[in-house]
Amino acid sequence: MPWYKNWFDSPYYDALYSHRDGAEAEAFVNRLLEYLKPPPTSLMADIPCGTGRHAQYLAAAGYEVFGYDLSEDNIRDAKKYEHERLHFAVLDMRQMFHIRYFDYVFNLFTSLGYFDTDRYDLRIIKNFSSALKDKGTLVIDFFNAYHTIEHLKERYDVQLNGYAFDIRKQYNGTHIVKEIKVDAEPDKVFMEKVRAYTVNDFERMLQYAGFTIRTMFGDYDLHPFDQQTSPRLIIVADKP
């Protein structure tokens, strides 16, 4: 089983990232919308959407939103929040899902780079382009690889939500690899393995898919991106 299915479907994932909560998602979405100023009739996709925390706030702002995720468990949880402007469905973003349908596609919280090469990520970004109308906008939220590698903490322990986590991280030359042990299952090792894409990598992949980068932000407060100091790489790119 791929690491992302094994890890994202486990109860420990939500426990470890519980600080990535609704308040953070709401503040980030509100700042993005203030910057983007989408027309009221805009159709939006959040993919992958997890349990739908960003999609909920996009819909609360008045837009029609479709959230897609590979995890059936995530979509089952997200569907509790469905209403006339908010829809959820199981989908593998490596598969084409719409043609010239959306005005905005959001790919948030480091949701690319899960594979050994960039082949699938190139396909995914092409699928985003196909799903967008002409002059549509893609927003990608990823970690700043340079900053992450420079400040990599190789081992640490943390206790959250009743679980004790033993976490080890390394950069293997292409990916940031995080091994996670939980006291509830001491003989099991979960993993996150994410390709350390740089700004140049994203420029190449987005150009390949026909996008033009409009701007880049460096954190969830939307400060300008700085390779040395920014924790995040948030890219706003337009389809001609």
C-alpha positions in Angstrom: 0.0 0.0 0.0 1.4 3.5 -0.8 2.6 5.4 2.2 0.0 8.1 1.8 -3.0 5.8 1.9 -1.6 4.0 4.9 -0.8 7.2 6.8 -3.6 9.6 5.8 -6.3 6.9 6.6 -4.9 6.3 10.1 -6.3 8.0 13.2 -2.8 9.2 14.1 -2.5 11.6 11.2 -5.3 13.8 12.5 -3.9 13.6 16.0 -0.4 14.7 14.9 -1.7 17.6 12.7 -4.5 18.7 15.0 -2.9 22.2 15.1 -3.8 22.5 11.5 -7.4 23.3 12.4 -10.4 25.1 11.2 -9.2 28.5 12.5 -6.0 28.3 10.5 -7.9 27.2 7.4 -10.5 30.0 7.7 -7.8 32.7 8.1 -5.8 31.4 5.1 -8.9 31.1 2.9 -10.0 34.6 3.8 -6.6 36.0 2.9 -6.5 34.1 -0.4 -10.0 35.3 -1.3 -9.1 38.9 -0.4 -6.2 38.7 -2.7 -7.9 36.8 -5.6 -11.2 38.6 -5.4 -13.2 35.8 -7.3 -16.5 36.8 -8.9 -19.5 35.6 -6.9 -20.3 33.0 -9.6 -16.9 31.3 -9.5 -16.8 27.5 -9.4 -14.0 26.2 -7.2 -12.3 22.8 -6.7 -10.3 21.8 -3.6 -8.2 18.8 -4.5 -7.2 16.9 -2.5 -9.5 18.2 0.2 -8.9 15.9 3.1 -11.9 16.2 5.4 -12.9 19.4 3.8 -11.7 22.2 6.1 -10.6 24.6 3.4 -13.5 23.7 1.1 -16.0 24.5 3.9 -14.7 28.1 4.3 -14.6 28.6 0.5 -18.3 27.6 0.4 -19.1 29.7 3.5 -17.8 32.7 1.5 -20.6 32.1 -1.0 -18.9 30.1 -3.7 -19.9 26.7 -5.1 -17.1 24.3 -4.2 -16.3 20.7 -5.1 -13.9 18.8 -2.8 -12.1 15.7 -4.0 -9.9 13.2 -2.2 -8.5 9.7 -2.7 -9.4 8.7 0.9 -12.9 7.2 1.2 -12.7 7.9 5.0 -11.9 11.5 4.4 -14.8 12.0 2.0 -17.2 10.1 4.4 -16.3 12.7 7.1 -16.5 15.6 4.7 -19.9 14.7 3.4 -21.4 15.5 6.8 -20.9 19.2 5.9 -22.3 19.1 2.4 -25.0 21.6 1.4 -26.3 23.2 -1.8 -22.9 24.9 -2.5 -20.6 22.3 -1.2 -20.0 18.9 -2.7 -17.5 16.0 -2.0 -16.5 12.9 -3.9 -13.7 10.3 -4.0 -11.2 11.0 -6.7 -7.6 10.2 -7.6 -6.2 13.5 -8.9 -3.9 11.5 -11.2 -7.1 11.0 -13.3 -8.6 13.7 -15.4 -11.8 14.9 -13.6 -13.3 17.8 -15.5 -12.7 19.8 -18.7 -12.8 23.6 -18.6 -15.3 23.6 -15.7 -13.7 25.4 -12.8 -12.6 29.0 -12.3 -10.2 28.2 -9.4 -8.4 25.0 -8.4 -6.8 24.9 -4.9 -4.1 22.3 -4.1 -3.3 23.0 -0.5 -1.2 21.7 2.5 1.6 20.0 0.6 -0.4 17.7 -1.6 2.1 17.0 -4.4 5.4 15.2 -4.5 4.2 11.9 -3.0 5.8 9.8 -5.7 9.4 8.7 -6.6 9.6 10.9 -9.7 7.8 14.0 -11.0 5.9 12.0 -13.7 2.7 11.8 -11.8 2.9 15.4 -10.5 3.3 16.6 -14.1 0.2 14.7 -15.0 -1.7 16.1 -12.0 -0.8 19.7 -12.9 -1.9 19.0 -16.5 -5.2 17.7 -15.1 -5.6 20.9 -13.1 -5.1 22.9 -16.3 -7.6 20.7 -18.1 -10.2 21.2 -15.3 -9.8 25.0 -15.4 -11.6 27.3 -17.8 -9.5 29.7 -19.9 -8.1 32.4 -17.6 -8.7 30.1 -14.6 -6.4 30.2 -11.6 -4.5 27.5 -9.7 -3.2 27.9 -6.2 -0.5 25.5 -4.9 0.5 25.5 -1.2 3.8 23.6 -0.7 6.7 23.7 1.8 9.7 25.8 1.0 12.2 23.0 0.3 15.3 25.2 0.8 14.1 26.5 4.2 12.9 23.0 5.3 16.2 21.3 4.5 18.3 24.1 6.1 16.2 23.8 9.3 15.6 20.0 9.3 15.2 18.6 12.8 16.3 15.0 12.5 14.6 13.6 15.6 12.0 14.7 18.1 9.3 13.5 20.3 5.8 15.0 20.8 2.7 14.1 22.7 -0.6 15.1 21.2 -4.2 14.1 21.7 -3.3 11.1 24.0 -0.6 9.7 21.7 3.2 9.8 22.0 5.0 10.3 18.7 8.6 9.5 17.9 9.5 11.3 14.7 12.7 11.0 12.6 13.3 13.2 9.5 15.9 13.2 6.8 16.6 14.6 3.3 17.8 11.8 1.0 18.8 14.0 -1.9 15.3 14.1 -3.6 12.7 13.7 -0.8 12.0 14.8 2.7 11.4 11.5 4.5 9.6 11.4 7.9 9.3 8.2 9.9 6.6 8.2 12.5 6.2 5.8 15.4 3.2 5.9 17.7 3.0 4.4 21.2 -0.4 2.9 20.4 1.3 0.7 17.8 4.9 0.5 18.7 5.8 -2.1 16.1 4.5 -0.1 13.2 6.3 2.7 11.3 4.3 5.2 9.3 5.9 7.4 6.7 5.7 10.6 4.9 7.9 10.9 1.8 7.5 14.1 -0.2 9.7 15.3 -3.0 11.6 18.5 -2.2 10.4 20.6 -5.1 12.1 23.9 -5.5 10.8 27.1 -7.1 12.6 26.1 -10.3 10.9 22.7 -10.3 7.5 24.3 -10.0 8.3 26.9 -12.6 9.3 24.0 -15.0 6.2 21.9 -14.3 3.7 24.8 -14.4 5.2 26.1 -17.7 4.9 22.5 -19.1 1.2 22.5 -18.2 0.7 25.9 -19.8 0.5 28.1 -16.6 2.0 31.5 -16.0 3.0 32.2 -12.4 1.3 35.4 -11.2 2.9 35.6 -7.7 4.4 33.6 -4.8 3.8 34.0 -1.1 5.9 32.6 1.7 3.4 31.9 4.5 -0.3 31.7 5.4 -0.3 35.4 6.1 0.6 35.9 2.4 3.9 37.7 3.0 6.1 37.8 -0.1 8.1 34.6 -0.8 11.8 34.6 0.3 13.8 31.5 -0.3 15.9 31.9 2.8 13.3 32.7 5.4 9.8 31.6 4.1 8.4 28.4 5.6 5.9 27.9 2.7 5.8 28.3 -1.0 2.4 29.4 -2.1 2.1 29.8 -5.9 -0.7 31.6 -7.7 -0.6 30.6 -11.4 -3.0 31.5 -14.3 -4.1 29.5 -17.3 -4.0 31.7 -20.4 
